[in-house]
Each structure stands twice: as structure tokens, then as C-alpha cells.
Amino acid sequence: MRKIYLLVALSLPCPGIWAQFAPQAPVAGHEGIQLTDERIVEWASGASFERGPLDIADISLGYPTYGDSLSPVGYPDGNILSLGDGGNAVITFEHTIKNGPGPDFAIFENGFADPLNDTMAYLEFAFVEVSSDGINFTRFPATCNIQDTLQSDNFTYSDARLVNNLAGKYKVQYGTPFDLEELKDIPGLDVNNITHIRLIDVVGSLDPAYAGYDKDGHVINDPYPSVYPSGGFDLDAIGVLNSNKPLSLDQPGGKIAFSVYPNPAADFLDIRATSPGQLDFSLADLSGRQLATGSFKGSTRIFLSGLSNGLYLLRLSDGRQSTGIKVSKQ
């Protein structure tokens, strides 16, 4: 459901009494896991999925089309899998996940910050469930204290401090962490041998006929409806921090480090990379249509004249690996 085409957005914070969880990255005290975090030892190796409709209240509008079963595999690269209303994805790994120190895995979505307020971001949510046999799944107990009197839409920013144990809490390049310690007493679940992670898109509608609810029976309010090819929760990747991967195996290599400025942008984007080698870039719209491509070393500028206001996907590749970020033109 990620489709803001203007930067003028409605921010809906709740009274401070409800702001009880960690804030949005990179605000001090956040708990987001950066995609370059050295604690990440491996990434998802497989995925299956079942999409939900673009609008659960009107299935005649069809289904999202963005991404496929390869999209969540490997390092976050902006190649997302969109689930639609209530859709789900089941993710597998080369090695099982274990309950170790701190968070055990992190889920990467592609939300983005409110350009006027670092504490707020455009967020879409999914329930997270784990299994140690691929058959029986246990859901992390989620909390959402976002107000439920005014429907969030595609012009609404949300406060991460009101959300816990929902994938999508953190903006692009920051994974939402999950700690298996919370589920250690669940009968039939071996938290030291997790084989599957299932994500289920939260239908953010306030209509009781379609709404999703947190552990306390509170309606979860996220952008709805969102009738776009990338409708629903947008899964980019899942990184594992505590794995049963043998220590003798090679650890992940270096990542492409880069910065983009300004973002949001009006006339151009400046890209700066620390890699000394040549990088390829591409700029695409949310339907996947390529708008600009090229190569550079060190830095380059992409001119945005002729492009409509809205969101675009910028991807960089060094020939061995790729990464991406969502950029906004105003």
C-alpha cells in the first residue's frame, strides 16, 4: 500500500501517554537494524506467497503485481514483494534461526520519513509469525496505539512510538527487529530452530468487517485503501542475526555504501558512493518502468526534469550485489 504521490501529508500523532515504544530511526533510542549492521549473518533464501486484493472491500479492482518469489531473497535491494490486503508470504532460510542475545531477525520494508518531522514516517504493517516445523505458526504479540477515529490513507504519517511487534515499523534501510525470547514458552515451538517466518499484511481499514487487530483487540490503522500495483505490505528482505549457520562458513561480504541528497528532491538527485569502483544506477517508477540508467565512479547527478511528483526507486549495483532506496520528487 505504498503510494504517496504528494509530499503534503497528514501526520496523526496520539497523546504522549501512548508513546511507549522505541521511536523512528534515526531518532535517538530507536531499535531499527540498519541493512549494513554487522550482526546480520545471512538473509532469506526462499519465499512463497499469496497476494490479497488491492481493496478487500472491492475485489473487482484486482490484485497487486509488484514483485515475485525472488524479491525477498537476499540483501535489501528495493526489489519488493507487495502482498495486497491481507496477503501473506512464507519465508525460508538456508539455516534455522535461534533464540540468541538481543533480536534474532529483522524485517525490511520500504517506508519513508516525513520530510518535516523525523519522528514520523509513512508506514505499512504486517503481522509476523514463526514456525519450527513449517506447519504450526505462532504470532508475535503486536501492539498498535495509533488513533482509530480517522482512517489513515496514502497521505498519512505515523509515529513508530505507538507500535510494537509489527513488521514495517521502521523506514527503508532499517529492519524491524524481533526477539524469539518473547515466544520461548509457547508449547510446540522450538525457538532455537525456527524454519519459517510468515508475514500477513494488516488490512488497515477501520471497518470492523475488514480491520486487523492487535493483541489487545485494538484496531490497527494503516494506509487504506491503496489501489496501486504495489498495494499492501512491501517486503524487501529479512536479515538473520542469530543463526544456526556453522561458524566455518564465509560471512557476508561488504555492502554498497552510498548517500542520496536531497530527498525529497525537486530538480536533481546527487549520489555519492564510498566504493572506488564503477557503479551502475537505475531510476524506475513504482510500476517498474525504467526512467534513467547510467554508470559512475564516486558521485553523479540525476536530473529529474520531466518527471511527475511522486515516488521512485533508485537502485545501485556493482555487478556482484545491489541495493536500493525510495526517493521522492516534489
C-alpha positions in Angstrom: 0.0 0.0 0.0 2.9 2.4 -0.5 1.8 5.1 -2.9 2.2 8.7 -1.9 2.2 11.0 -4.9 2.4 14.3 -3.0 4.6 15.3 -0.1 1.8 17.2 1.7 0.7 14.6 4.3 -1.4 14.4 7.4 0.5 13.4 10.5 -1.6 11.9 13.2 0.3 11.6 16.5 -1.5 10.4 19.5 -1.3 11.8 23.0 2.2 11.3 24.6 0.8 8.9 27.1 0.6 6.2 24.4 4.1 6.8 23.0 5.6 3.9 25.0 7.8 2.1 22.4 11.1 2.9 20.6 11.0 5.9 18.1 11.5 6.1 14.4 15.1 5.7 13.0 17.4 7.5 13.2 15.9 9.3 16.3 18.0 8.6 19.4 16.7 5.4 21.2 15.4 3.7 18.0 15.8 0.0 17.7 15.9 -0.3 13.9 18.5 -2.6 12.4 20.5 -1.0 9.6 20.9 -3.1 6.5 24.7 -2.8 6.9 24.6 -4.0 10.5 27.5 -6.4 11.1 25.3 -8.6 13.3 23.4 -9.8 10.3 24.9 -13.2 9.3 22.6 -14.2 6.5 19.4 -13.4 4.5 16.3 -15.2 3.4 16.9 -17.9 0.8 13.4 -18.7 -0.4 9.8 -17.4 -0.4 6.3 -18.4 -1.4 3.3 -16.0 -1.2 -0.4 -15.5 -1.8 -1.5 -12.0 -2.6 -4.6 -10.3 -1.2 -6.7 -7.9 -3.3 -5.9 -4.2 -3.9 -9.0 -3.3 -1.9 -10.5 -6.0 0.2 -13.9 -4.2 0.1 -13.9 -4.3 -3.7 -12.0 -7.3 -5.1 -13.1 -6.4 -8.6 -10.2 -3.9 -8.6 -7.8 -6.8 -8.9 -4.5 -7.7 -7.2 -1.1 -6.1 -6.8 1.6 -7.1 -9.3 4.8 -5.8 -7.8 7.5 -8.4 -7.1 7.7 -12.2 -7.2 9.1 -15.0 -5.1 12.7 -13.9 -5.6 12.1 -10.3 -4.4 12.5 -11.0 -0.6 15.6 -13.3 -1.2 18.9 -11.9 -0.2 20.1 -8.4 0.7 17.6 -5.5 0.7 17.8 -4.0 -2.8 14.5 -2.2 -3.3 13.0 -5.1 -5.2 9.9 -5.5 -3.1 7.1 -8.1 -2.9 3.8 -6.4 -2.4 1.2 -8.5 -0.6 -2.1 -6.6 -1.1 -4.9 -6.5 1.6 -4.4 -9.5 3.9 -1.9 -11.2 1.6 0.9 -13.4 3.1 4.4 -14.5 2.4 6.2 -17.5 3.9 10.0 -17.1 4.0 12.6 -19.8 4.4 16.3 -19.7 5.2 19.4 -21.8 4.4 19.9 -22.4 8.2 17.5 -22.3 11.1 17.1 -19.2 13.3 17.9 -19.5 17.0 17.0 -17.5 20.1 20.2 -15.7 20.9 21.3 -12.4 22.5 19.1 -9.5 21.6 16.9 -9.5 18.4 17.1 -12.6 16.3 15.9 -11.4 12.9 14.9 -8.1 11.3 12.3 -7.4 8.6 12.9 -4.7 6.0 10.0 -2.8 4.4 10.3 0.5 2.3 8.5 3.1 4.4 9.9 6.7 4.3 10.2 9.6 6.7 8.1 12.7 7.0 10.4 15.3 5.5 9.2 17.8 8.1 9.4 15.6 11.2 12.0 12.8 11.9 9.7 11.1 14.4 7.0 10.4 11.8 7.1 8.2 8.7 4.8 6.6 6.1 4.4 3.1 7.5 2.6 -0.1 6.4 2.3 -3.0 8.7 2.3 -6.8 8.7 1.8 -9.4 11.4 4.8 -11.7 12.0 4.6 -15.4 12.7 7.3 -18.1 13.2 7.3 -21.8 12.9 9.8 -24.6 13.7 8.0 -27.2 11.6 6.6 -25.2 8.6 3.0 -26.2 9.7 2.2 -24.6 13.0 2.8 -20.9 13.3 3.0 -18.6 16.4 2.3 -14.9 16.1 4.4 -12.2 17.8 2.0 -10.3 20.1 1.6 -6.9 18.4 0.6 -3.6 19.9 -0.7 -0.6 17.9 -1.9 2.6 19.7 -2.4 4.7 16.6 -5.7 6.6 16.9 -8.7 4.7 15.4 -11.2 7.5 14.8 -9.8 8.9 11.5 -8.8 6.5 8.7 -5.1 6.6 7.7 -4.6 7.0 4.0 -1.8 7.5 1.5 -1.1 10.9 2.8 -0.7 9.9 6.5 2.4 9.6 8.5 2.5 7.5 11.7 4.5 7.6 14.9 6.7 4.5 15.5 6.5 5.0 19.2 2.9 3.8 19.1 3.8 0.5 17.5 5.5 -2.7 18.7 6.0 -6.2 17.1 4.6 -5.2 13.7 6.8 -5.5 10.6 7.0 -2.2 8.8 7.6 -0.1 12.0 10.9 1.3 10.5 11.5 3.2 7.3 13.6 2.0 4.4 17.1 0.7 5.2 16.1 -0.1 8.8 14.8 -3.5 9.7 12.2 -4.0 12.4 13.7 -6.4 15.0 12.0 -9.4 16.5 13.2 -11.4 19.6 12.3 -15.0 19.9 12.8 -14.8 23.7 9.2 -13.4 23.7 7.9 -16.8 22.4 10.1 -19.2 24.4 7.3 -20.6 26.5 4.9 -21.4 23.6 4.2 -25.1 23.5 5.3 -26.9 20.3 7.5 -24.0 19.2 11.3 -24.6 19.2 12.7 -21.1 19.3 16.2 -22.4 18.7 15.2 -24.0 15.4 12.9 -21.6 13.5 12.5 -22.8 9.9 9.8 -20.4 8.5 8.7 -16.8 9.0 5.2 -15.8 7.8 4.1 -12.2 7.2 0.5 -11.3 6.9 -0.5 -7.9 5.6 -2.5 -5.9 8.1 -5.7 -4.6 6.4 -5.6 -1.1 7.8 -9.3 -0.4 7.4 -11.3 0.9 10.4 -14.3 -1.0 9.1 -14.8 -3.9 11.6 -15.7 -6.2 8.7 -12.1 -6.0 7.4 -9.9 -4.5 10.2 -6.9 -6.1 11.7 -6.5 -6.1 15.5 -3.5 -6.1 17.9 -3.1 -8.3 20.9 -5.4 -6.1 23.0 -8.2 -6.1 20.4 -7.3 -2.6 19.2 -7.9 -1.8 15.5 -4.6 -1.3 13.6 -4.9 1.8 11.5 -2.6 2.0 8.5 -3.0 3.5 5.0 -6.2 2.2 3.4 -7.3 1.8 0.6 -4.2 1.7 -1.6 -5.1 0.6 -5.1 -1.7 0.5 -6.8 0.4 -2.2 -8.4 2.5 -2.2 -5.1 -0.6 -2.4 -2.8 -0.2 -3.9 0.6 2.8 -4.6 2.8 6.0 -4.3 0.8 8.5 -7.0 1.8 12.1 -6.2 0.8 14.2 -8.6 2.9 14.7 -10.5 6.2 18.1 -10.5 7.9 19.0 -13.1 10.4 21.1 -12.0 13.4 21.1 -15.3 15.4 21.5 -18.3 13.1 22.5 -22.0 13.4 24.8 -21.3 10.5 28.1 -23.2 11.0 30.8 -20.8 12.0 33.2 -22.1 9.4 31.1 -20.8 6.6 32.1 -17.4 5.0 30.4 -14.4 6.4 28.7 -11.8 4.1 30.9 -9.5 2.2 31.0 -5.7 2.1 27.9 -3.7 1.2 27.4 -0.8 -1.2 27.6 2.3 1.0 26.1 5.5 -0.6 24.2 8.7 0.2 21.5 10.5 -1.8 20.8 14.2 -1.5 18.3 15.9 -1.5 15.5 13.5 -0.7 12.8 14.7 -1.3 14.2 16.4 -4.4 12.9 19.0 -6.9 15.3 19.2 -9.8 18.1 16.6 -9.3 19.5 13.9 -7.1 23.2 13.8 -6.1 24.5 10.3 -5.4 27.8 9.8 -3.6 29.3 6.3 -3.0 32.3 5.2 -1.0 33.1 2.4 -3.3 36.2 3.2 -5.5 34.9 1.1 -8.4 32.2 1.7 -11.0 28.6 1.5 -10.0 25.5 1.2 -12.2 22.4 3.1 -11.3 18.7 2.9 -12.4 15.8 5.1 -11.6 12.3 3.5 -12.0 8.7 4.4 -11.2 6.7 2.2 -8.9 5.4 0.1 -11.8 9.0 -0.9 -12.6 9.3 1.3 -15.7 13.0 2.4 -16.2 13.3 6.2 -16.4 17.1 6.7 -16.2 20.2 4.5 -16.2 23.9 5.0 -16.2 27.3 4.3 -14.6 29.6 6.4 -12.4 32.5 6.4 -10.0 32.4 8.3 -6.8 29.5 10.6 -7.5 26.9 11.5 -10.1 23.8 13.7 -10.5 20.4 12.6 -11.9 18.2 15.3 -13.3 14.5 14.9 -12.6 13.0 17.5 -15.0 10.1 16.0 -16.9 9.2 13.6 -14.1 5.9 13.9 -12.2 5.8 14.5 -8.5 5.8 11.2 -6.6 7.9 8.2 -5.5 10.6 6.5 -7.5 13.0 3.6 -6.9 16.7 4.2 -7.2 19.0 1.1 -7.4 22.8 0.8 -7.4 24.8 -2.2 -8.4 28.5 -3.1 -8.5 28.0 -6.2 -10.6 28.1 -8.5 -7.6 25.4 -7.1 -5.4 22.8 -4.3 -5.5 20.9 -2.1 -3.1 18.2 0.5 -3.5 16.2 3.3 -1.9 12.9 5.0 -2.5 13.2 8.7 -3.5 10.6 11.3 -3.7 10.2 14.2 -6.2 8.2 17.2 -5.2 
